[in-house]
Amino acid sequence: MISTAFFISVSLLIYINLTRIKSFNMNGLDAFKLLTSALYPKLLLMFIGTLLLIFVINKLSPKRKRKTVKQSENQLDIVARSDFHKSKLMNKEEYGLFIRLEPLLKTNRPGHRLFTQVSMGEIISSPNKNAYFCINDKRVDFVIISPYGDPLVVIEYQGGGHYQGNAVQRDAVKKEACRKAGIAYIELNNKYSDRDLDNIILHIAK
């Protein structure tokens, strides 16, 4: 659409200048020189203006989403043609923490439950779609819920290989989202103690 408008504008500009030059009764070479000198700065400005307009439109226009598998291919066909294998829900260190937290929770806060590898989008919502998108695909290691299913505490286990890539920024997003949602956010490293586990229980009202 922009290229068509540019072509029409250039054509009109040339036509108007040709009409003016014809009224001067000049020979062909002089008329060509006059036409060139008259059109060059105007065409240059129009060209630069068009480029700027295209740049602004591209910046303001929403980016097209890439086609998902659902849109481009049949998911069932892809799954049927592929191999799948079981994958452990927790690594050895996470499981060690899990089996210590479960009986501790059962003894001190009966009725509360411990879940692992939970998507944040399942325990936190936001009316802001962009904000929700920021946390929806992130997972937390453990979540403690009340007897009524309300998320109360998020526990992140920071093992030896945790801080890789953008882990610091990712954890900051999780922590801030939990703070705003009123969910306690607790980080444990691989040197956690019994006191650290007892402190988790203190975050849960009786």
Secondary structure, 3 states (H helix, E strand, C coil): CHHHHHHHHHHHHHHHHHHHHHCCCCCHHHHHHHHHHHHHHHHHHHHHHHHHHHHHHHHHCCCCCCCCHHHHCCHHHHHHCCCCCCCCCCCHHHHHHHHHHHHHHHHHCCCCEEEEEEEHHHCCCCCCHHHHHHHHCCEEEEEEECCCCCEEEEEEEECCCCCCCCHHHHHHHHHHHHHHHCCEEEEEECCCCHHHHHHHHHCCCC
